[in-house]
Amino acid sequence: MPRKRARQSHNKWWWAAAAAVAVVGRLAARQKVAPRNGWRGDAGAADLLRGLPPNGCDVDAAAAISLRDFEAEYRGKKPLLLRGAAAHWPALEKWTRAYLLEHFGDRAANVGTGSDIIYAGGGAANHATLRDLLRQMRNGSDAVAFDARLLGTLPELARDFAAPPVLARAFPAAASYGLLSLGPSRSGLPPHAHGEAWLGLVAGRKRWFLRAPGTAIDEEGAVHPLASIRDWAAILRGGCLQAPGDVLYVPRGWTHATLNVGEALAVGEQAQWPATDRLRRARAVLARAPDDVRALHSAGVAAAHLGRFDESVAALGRAVALTRCLQPEVAVLLAEALHAAGRPEEASETIERCRGAHAAERAAPTRAHPPSSEALAAAHLKFARFYLGADAFDAALGPLGDALQLRPAYAEALLERAYALQRLGDAPGARADLLAADALAPGDVRVARALRALG
């Protein structure tokens, strides 16, 4: 993979500390500590709930339903909000922030931004302890935990909740897996679809946008491809508000997006959807609609999981062309597929082409609702992480510099640049970035560990 010598000037730690004050001020303005269990609410919740229907939910809701009615009317057909179905769970009172920190703070979980998780096919490329994640949630990070393995290794947590009786039959243990979701206010997952699932809310509130298979959430194309889930919520109307103790059932293939209103903690189950089935379904959609970007993405990810990299490259390449590189996660997936197919030069060319597209979008947005500087910075961080994963540390400095130019007080980008500089032998530069990151995210153990490693 080609490497570019593009050393960036380093931010002074004291300047970043001043920027951190502004970041903390903005966080304090929008959040306040909830009166129970240590989970924070959001002082600006009204802005996040604007446009909800009068009854708070645009899908069916019920306090109780028989198994016969559920199987006949909802199973595999349409979503259902079961109000209070989890109100008796011990988890609602037991899983305080302090309890999770004390007993499970050192357990590792899969973490990532919402788009990272979705476009990686439900996984996450990064790992962090729950302690680190809980600390990052209070330092302005959009990272969320979305883990399909953690609950299976912690029977102490698994004992504190159970599927509602009407759902237990639909999710046998051998054909489904448990999920734990934890994230800060105003984070969430962008539009996506997967196998049949249910999610019970333990803390916080969660706004859902749901559409039937084949129906786009943003039917008018008003939302920019780089928009955060906060932007989606500001533009779209409708949705369904889930409260603690509520359980939402989502059939297979239903497109949905979520937004956390306050710090949100949830658990649930999702039916397995094998890559062969996902690829078959995506091919069927593409036979009718060859330019369906979501189907192209699904086909590309499924084909990659099956080791069919040429098919993956073809599907993802078409998706990148149709979106003009403005879905950075898809561009990174294409680069990874090219790299796996033994075409590293084309992988680098893809990243550089998409960097240029993002620079052009910054100069002349193509939608009525342009992307924020934060969204553009996050895109460049994704490009940099591709290079870091390929050990192309020089090449990573370019997009990392772009990210920090757009968002100077960006602790994640500073931490990644410090790693690249350290690997390139620039210890003073790495230390400067780590001190800046420490000022922005005090107490982050990743920063402390990296500083110790520098000596």
C-alpha positions as CSV (number, residue, x, y, z in Angstrom):
1,M,0.0,0.0,0.0
2,P,1.5,3.4,-0.9
3,R,2.6,5.6,1.9
4,K,2.5,9.4,1.9
5,R,4.9,11.6,3.9
6,A,2.4,14.1,5.2
7,R,3.4,15.1,8.7
8,Q,0.9,17.4,10.3
9,S,1.5,20.2,12.7
10,H,0.6,19.3,16.3
11,N,-1.9,21.0,18.5
12,K,-0.6,22.5,21.7
13,W,-2.0,20.7,24.7
14,W,-3.0,24.0,26.4
15,W,-4.9,25.1,23.3
16,A,-6.8,21.8,23.3
17,A,-7.6,22.2,27.0
18,A,-9.3,25.5,26.3
19,A,-11.3,23.8,23.5
20,A,-12.2,21.1,26.0
21,V,-13.8,23.7,28.3
22,A,-16.1,24.7,25.4
23,V,-17.0,21.0,24.7
24,V,-17.8,20.4,28.4
25,G,-19.9,23.5,28.5
26,R,-22.0,22.4,25.5
27,L,-22.5,18.9,27.1
28,A,-23.5,20.5,30.4
29,A,-26.0,22.7,28.6
30,R,-27.8,19.7,27.0
31,Q,-27.6,17.1,29.8
32,K,-28.5,16.8,33.4
33,V,-28.2,14.0,35.9
34,A,-31.3,11.9,36.2
35,P,-32.7,11.5,39.8
36,R,-32.3,7.7,39.8
37,N,-29.8,5.0,39.0
38,G,-27.1,7.4,37.9
39,W,-28.1,7.6,34.3
40,R,-28.2,11.1,32.8
41,G,-31.2,12.5,31.1
42,D,-31.1,15.2,28.4
43,A,-32.1,18.8,29.2
44,G,-32.8,19.3,25.5
45,A,-35.1,16.3,25.2
46,A,-37.9,18.4,23.7
47,D,-35.8,19.0,20.6
48,L,-35.2,15.2,20.2
49,L,-38.9,14.4,20.5
50,R,-40.3,17.0,18.1
51,G,-42.6,15.5,15.5
52,L,-43.7,12.5,17.5
53,P,-47.4,11.5,17.0
54,P,-49.9,12.6,19.7
55,N,-49.9,9.1,21.3
56,G,-46.1,8.8,21.2
57,C,-46.0,5.9,18.7
58,D,-46.8,5.4,15.1
59,V,-46.8,1.6,15.3
60,D,-49.2,-0.6,17.2
61,A,-48.8,-0.6,21.0
62,A,-50.4,-2.9,23.6
63,A,-50.1,-3.5,27.4
64,A,-50.8,-7.2,26.9
65,I,-51.4,-9.6,24.0
66,S,-52.1,-13.3,23.7
67,L,-49.7,-15.6,22.1
68,R,-52.3,-16.5,19.5
69,D,-52.9,-12.9,18.5
70,F,-49.2,-12.1,18.4
71,E,-48.5,-15.0,16.1
72,A,-51.5,-14.2,13.9
73,E,-51.1,-10.4,13.6
74,Y,-47.5,-9.5,14.3
75,R,-45.0,-12.3,14.1
76,G,-43.0,-11.6,10.9
77,K,-45.5,-9.0,9.8
78,K,-45.3,-5.7,11.7
79,P,-43.7,-4.2,14.8
80,L,-45.4,-4.1,18.2
81,L,-44.5,-2.0,21.2
82,L,-45.3,-4.0,24.4
83,R,-45.8,-1.3,27.0
84,G,-44.5,-2.3,30.5
85,A,-43.7,-5.9,29.4
86,A,-40.3,-5.6,31.1
87,A,-41.4,-3.5,34.1
88,H,-40.9,-6.4,36.4
89,W,-37.3,-7.1,35.4
90,P,-34.8,-6.8,38.3
91,A,-32.5,-5.0,35.8
92,L,-34.5,-1.9,35.9
93,E,-33.7,-1.2,39.6
94,K,-30.4,-3.2,39.9
95,W,-28.4,-2.0,36.8
96,T,-27.4,1.4,38.1
97,R,-24.3,3.0,36.6
98,A,-22.4,2.4,39.9
99,Y,-23.4,-1.3,39.9
100,L,-22.1,-1.9,36.4
101,L,-18.9,0.0,37.1
102,E,-18.2,-1.9,40.3
103,H,-19.0,-5.4,39.1
104,F,-18.4,-5.4,35.3
105,G,-16.3,-2.3,34.7
106,D,-13.3,-4.3,33.4
107,R,-15.3,-6.5,31.0
108,A,-14.6,-5.7,27.3
109,A,-17.4,-5.0,24.9
110,N,-17.7,-4.3,21.2
111,V,-18.1,-0.5,20.7
112,G,-18.3,1.9,17.8
113,T,-20.3,4.7,16.4
114,G,-23.8,3.8,15.2
115,S,-22.8,3.9,11.5
116,D,-19.6,1.8,12.2
117,I,-21.8,-0.9,13.7
118,I,-24.4,-0.8,11.0
119,Y,-22.1,-0.8,8.0
120,A,-19.9,-3.5,9.5
121,G,-22.9,-5.8,9.4
122,G,-23.7,-5.6,13.1
123,G,-20.3,-6.0,14.5
124,A,-17.8,-3.4,15.8
125,A,-14.2,-3.0,15.0
126,N,-13.2,-1.6,18.4
127,H,-13.2,-2.9,21.9
128,A,-13.4,-1.1,25.2
129,T,-14.1,-1.9,28.8
130,L,-17.5,-0.9,30.1
131,R,-15.6,1.5,32.4
132,D,-13.9,3.2,29.5
133,L,-17.2,3.4,27.6
134,L,-19.1,4.9,30.5
135,R,-16.3,7.5,30.9
136,Q,-16.3,8.3,27.2
137,M,-20.1,8.8,27.3
138,R,-19.6,11.7,29.7
139,N,-16.8,13.2,27.5
140,G,-18.7,13.9,24.3
141,S,-18.1,10.6,22.5
142,D,-20.8,9.1,20.2
143,A,-19.5,5.6,20.8
144,V,-22.1,3.0,21.8
145,A,-21.7,-0.6,23.0
146,F,-23.6,-3.1,20.8
147,D,-22.5,-6.5,21.9
148,A,-23.8,-9.9,21.0
149,R,-21.4,-11.9,23.2
150,L,-21.2,-10.1,26.5
151,L,-24.5,-11.3,28.0
152,G,-23.6,-14.9,27.2
153,T,-20.5,-14.6,29.3
154,L,-22.2,-12.9,32.3
155,P,-24.9,-15.1,33.8
156,E,-25.2,-12.6,36.6
157,L,-26.7,-10.1,34.1
158,A,-28.6,-12.7,32.2
159,R,-30.6,-13.6,35.3
160,D,-31.9,-10.0,35.6
161,F,-34.1,-10.1,32.5
162,A,-36.1,-12.5,30.3
163,A,-38.0,-12.4,27.0
164,P,-41.7,-11.6,27.4
165,P,-43.7,-14.9,27.2
166,V,-45.2,-14.0,23.8
167,L,-41.7,-13.6,22.4
168,A,-39.9,-16.5,24.1
169,R,-41.2,-19.0,21.5
170,A,-40.0,-16.8,18.6
171,F,-36.4,-16.6,19.9
172,P,-35.1,-20.1,20.8
173,A,-31.6,-19.9,22.3
174,A,-30.1,-22.1,19.5
175,A,-31.3,-19.7,16.8
176,S,-30.8,-16.3,18.4
177,Y,-28.3,-14.3,20.4
178,G,-28.5,-11.8,23.2
179,L,-27.8,-8.2,22.7
180,L,-26.6,-5.4,25.1
181,S,-26.9,-1.8,23.9
182,L,-25.5,1.1,25.9
183,G,-24.9,4.6,24.6
184,P,-25.0,8.4,25.4
185,S,-27.8,10.7,24.8
186,R,-28.2,11.7,21.1
187,S,-26.4,8.7,19.9
188,G,-28.1,5.8,18.0
189,L,-28.1,3.7,14.9
190,P,-28.9,5.0,11.4
191,P,-31.4,3.2,9.1
192,H,-30.7,-0.5,8.8
193,A,-32.5,-3.9,8.7
194,H,-31.6,-7.3,10.2
195,G,-33.2,-10.5,11.4
196,E,-36.2,-10.6,13.7
197,A,-35.5,-8.9,17.0
198,W,-36.8,-7.5,20.3
199,L,-35.3,-4.9,22.6
200,G,-36.3,-4.1,26.2
201,L,-35.3,-0.7,27.6
202,V,-33.7,-0.7,31.1
203,A,-32.8,3.0,31.4
204,G,-33.3,6.2,29.3
205,R,-35.7,6.6,26.4
206,K,-35.3,5.5,22.8
207,R,-37.0,7.0,19.8
208,W,-37.6,4.6,16.9
209,F,-38.3,5.3,13.2
210,L,-39.6,2.1,11.5
211,R,-40.6,1.4,7.9
212,A,-41.8,-1.8,6.2
213,P,-39.4,-3.7,3.9
214,G,-38.9,-1.8,0.6
215,T,-39.9,1.5,2.1
216,A,-37.2,4.1,2.8
217,I,-37.2,6.0,6.1
218,D,-36.2,9.2,4.3
219,E,-38.6,8.9,1.4
220,E,-38.0,12.4,0.1
221,G,-34.2,12.2,0.2
222,A,-34.0,15.2,2.6
223,V,-31.4,13.8,4.9
224,H,-27.8,14.1,3.9
225,P,-25.9,10.8,3.6
226,L,-23.4,12.0,6.2
227,A,-26.1,13.1,8.7
228,S,-25.9,11.9,12.2
229,I,-28.9,10.2,13.8
230,R,-29.6,13.6,15.6
231,D,-30.0,15.2,12.1
232,W,-32.4,12.4,11.1
233,A,-34.6,13.1,14.2
234,A,-34.6,16.8,13.5
235,I,-35.8,16.4,9.9
236,L,-38.1,13.4,10.1
237,R,-41.5,13.2,11.6
238,G,-43.3,10.4,13.4
239,G,-41.6,7.5,15.3
240,C,-42.2,5.6,18.4
241,L,-40.9,6.5,21.9
242,Q,-39.8,3.6,24.1
243,A,-39.7,4.1,27.8
244,P,-38.0,2.0,30.5
245,G,-39.9,-1.3,30.9
246,D,-41.2,-1.2,27.3
247,V,-40.3,-4.0,24.8
248,L,-40.3,-3.4,21.0
249,Y,-40.6,-6.3,18.6
250,V,-39.2,-5.7,15.1
251,P,-39.8,-8.3,12.3
252,R,-37.1,-9.4,9.9
253,G,-36.3,-6.9,7.2
254,W,-38.0,-3.9,8.7
255,T,-35.9,-0.8,8.2
256,H,-35.4,1.1,11.5
257,A,-33.3,3.8,13.1
258,T,-32.9,4.7,16.7
259,L,-32.1,7.8,18.8
260,N,-31.2,7.7,22.5
261,V,-33.0,10.4,24.6
262,G,-30.8,10.5,27.6
263,E,-28.2,7.8,28.4
264,A,-29.9,4.6,27.3
265,L,-29.3,0.9,28.3
266,A,-31.2,-1.9,26.7
267,V,-31.1,-5.7,26.2
268,G,-32.8,-8.0,23.8
269,E,-32.4,-10.8,21.3
270,Q,-31.9,-11.1,17.6
271,A,-32.6,-14.1,15.4
272,Q,-29.6,-15.2,13.4
273,W,-29.7,-14.3,9.7
274,P,-27.0,-16.4,7.9
275,A,-24.8,-14.6,5.3
276,T,-26.1,-17.0,2.6
277,D,-29.7,-16.0,3.3
278,R,-28.8,-12.3,3.4
279,L,-26.9,-12.6,0.1
280,R,-29.8,-14.5,-1.6
281,R,-32.3,-11.8,-0.4
282,A,-30.0,-9.0,-1.6
283,R,-29.6,-10.6,-5.0
284,A,-33.3,-10.9,-5.4
285,V,-33.8,-7.2,-4.6
286,L,-31.0,-6.2,-7.0
287,A,-32.6,-8.3,-9.8
288,R,-35.6,-5.9,-9.5
289,A,-33.7,-2.7,-8.5
290,P,-30.0,-2.8,-9.6
291,D,-29.3,0.6,-8.0
292,D,-30.8,-0.1,-4.5
293,V,-27.9,1.1,-2.4
294,R,-29.0,-0.7,0.8
295,A,-29.2,-4.0,-1.1
296,L,-25.8,-3.4,-2.7
297,H,-24.4,-2.8,0.8
298,S,-26.1,-5.9,2.1
299,A,-24.8,-8.0,-0.8
300,G,-21.3,-6.7,-0.4
301,V,-21.1,-7.4,3.3
302,A,-22.6,-10.9,3.0
303,A,-20.4,-11.8,0.1
304,A,-17.3,-10.6,2.1
305,H,-18.4,-12.7,5.1
306,L,-18.5,-15.7,2.7
307,G,-15.1,-15.0,1.2
308,R,-16.5,-14.0,-2.2
309,F,-14.5,-10.8,-2.4
310,D,-14.9,-10.2,-6.2
311,E,-18.7,-10.1,-5.7
312,S,-18.3,-8.0,-2.6
313,V,-16.1,-5.5,-4.5
314,A,-18.6,-5.3,-7.4
315,A,-21.5,-4.6,-5.1
316,L,-19.8,-2.2,-2.8
317,G,-18.1,-0.4,-5.7
318,R,-21.5,0.2,-7.2
319,A,-22.8,1.5,-3.9
320,V,-19.9,3.9,-3.5
321,A,-20.4,5.2,-7.0
322,L,-24.1,5.8,-6.5
323,T,-23.6,7.6,-3.2
324,R,-20.6,9.6,-4.6
325,C,-18.4,8.4,-1.7
326,L,-20.7,10.1,0.8
327,Q,-21.3,7.0,2.9
328,P,-17.7,6.7,4.3
329,E,-18.4,3.4,6.0
330,V,-19.3,1.8,2.6
331,A,-16.2,3.3,1.1
332,V,-14.1,1.7,3.9
333,L,-15.8,-1.6,3.4
334,L,-15.0,-1.5,-0.3
335,A,-11.3,-0.7,0.5
336,E,-11.2,-3.6,2.9
337,A,-12.7,-5.9,0.3
338,L,-10.2,-4.8,-2.2
339,H,-7.4,-5.3,0.2
340,A,-8.6,-8.8,1.0
341,A,-8.9,-9.5,-2.7
342,G,-5.2,-8.7,-3.1
343,R,-5.7,-5.3,-4.6
344,P,-4.1,-2.9,-2.0
345,E,-3.3,-0.1,-4.5
346,E,-7.0,0.1,-5.5
347,A,-7.9,0.1,-1.9
348,S,-5.8,3.2,-1.3
349,E,-7.1,4.9,-4.4
350,T,-10.7,4.4,-3.1
351,I,-9.9,6.1,0.2
352,E,-8.1,9.0,-1.5
353,R,-10.9,9.5,-4.0
354,C,-13.4,9.6,-1.2
355,R,-11.3,12.0,0.8
356,G,-11.5,14.3,-2.2
357,A,-15.3,13.9,-2.4
358,H,-15.7,14.8,1.2
359,A,-13.5,17.9,0.7
360,A,-15.7,18.9,-2.2
361,E,-18.9,18.3,-0.1
362,R,-17.6,20.6,2.6
363,A,-17.0,23.4,0.0
364,A,-20.3,23.0,-1.8
365,P,-22.9,20.8,0.0
366,T,-25.3,18.9,-2.3
367,R,-28.3,18.8,0.0
368,A,-30.5,21.4,1.7
369,H,-29.3,20.1,5.1
370,P,-25.5,20.0,4.8
371,P,-23.4,17.8,7.0
372,S,-21.9,19.2,10.2
373,S,-18.2,19.7,10.7
374,E,-18.4,16.9,13.2
375,A,-19.9,14.5,10.7
376,L,-17.2,15.3,8.1
377,A,-14.5,14.9,10.8
378,A,-15.9,11.5,11.7
379,A,-15.7,10.4,8.1
380,H,-12.0,11.3,7.8
381,L,-11.4,9.4,11.0
382,K,-12.9,6.3,9.4
383,F,-10.6,6.7,6.4
384,A,-7.6,7.1,8.7
385,R,-8.5,3.9,10.6
386,F,-8.5,2.0,7.4
387,Y,-4.9,3.0,6.9
388,L,-4.0,2.3,10.5
389,G,-5.4,-1.2,10.2
390,A,-3.2,-1.7,7.1
391,D,-0.1,-0.4,9.0
392,A,0.1,2.5,6.6
393,F,0.9,5.0,9.3
394,D,2.2,7.8,7.0
395,A,-1.0,7.6,4.9
396,A,-3.2,7.8,8.0
397,L,-1.7,11.2,8.9
398,G,-3.5,12.9,6.0
399,P,-7.1,12.1,6.9
400,L,-6.3,12.5,10.6
401,G,-5.1,16.0,9.9
402,D,-8.3,16.6,7.9
403,A,-10.4,15.4,10.9
404,L,-8.6,17.7,13.4
405,Q,-8.9,20.7,11.1
406,L,-12.6,20.2,11.0
407,R,-12.9,19.4,14.7
408,P,-9.8,20.5,16.7
409,A,-11.2,19.2,20.0
410,Y,-11.5,15.6,18.7
411,A,-10.0,13.3,21.3
412,E,-10.5,10.1,19.3
413,A,-8.6,11.6,16.3
414,L,-5.8,12.9,18.6
415,L,-5.4,9.5,20.1
416,E,-5.2,7.8,16.7
417,R,-2.7,10.3,15.4
418,A,-0.6,9.8,18.5
419,Y,-0.5,6.1,17.8
420,A,0.5,6.7,14.1
421,L,3.2,9.2,15.2
422,Q,4.5,6.8,17.8
423,R,4.8,4.0,15.3
424,L,6.7,6.4,13.0
425,G,9.2,7.2,15.7
426,D,7.9,10.7,16.5
427,A,7.7,10.4,20.3
428,P,7.4,14.2,21.0
429,G,4.6,14.6,18.5
430,A,2.8,11.6,19.9
431,R,3.2,12.9,23.5
432,A,1.8,16.3,22.4
433,D,-1.3,14.7,20.9
434,L,-1.8,12.4,24.0
435,L,-1.6,15.4,26.4
436,A,-4.2,17.2,24.2
437,A,-6.4,14.1,24.3
438,D,-6.0,13.8,28.0
439,A,-7.2,17.4,28.4
440,L,-10.3,16.7,26.4
441,A,-11.1,13.3,27.9
442,P,-9.6,13.3,31.4
443,G,-9.4,9.8,33.0
444,D,-9.5,7.9,29.7
445,V,-7.4,4.8,30.4
446,R,-6.4,4.5,26.8
447,V,-4.6,7.8,26.9
448,A,-3.0,7.0,30.3
449,R,-1.8,3.6,28.9
450,A,-0.3,5.2,25.8
451,L,1.5,7.9,27.8
452,R,3.0,5.2,30.1
453,A,4.1,3.3,27.0
454,L,6.0,6.4,25.8
455,G,7.9,6.5,29.0
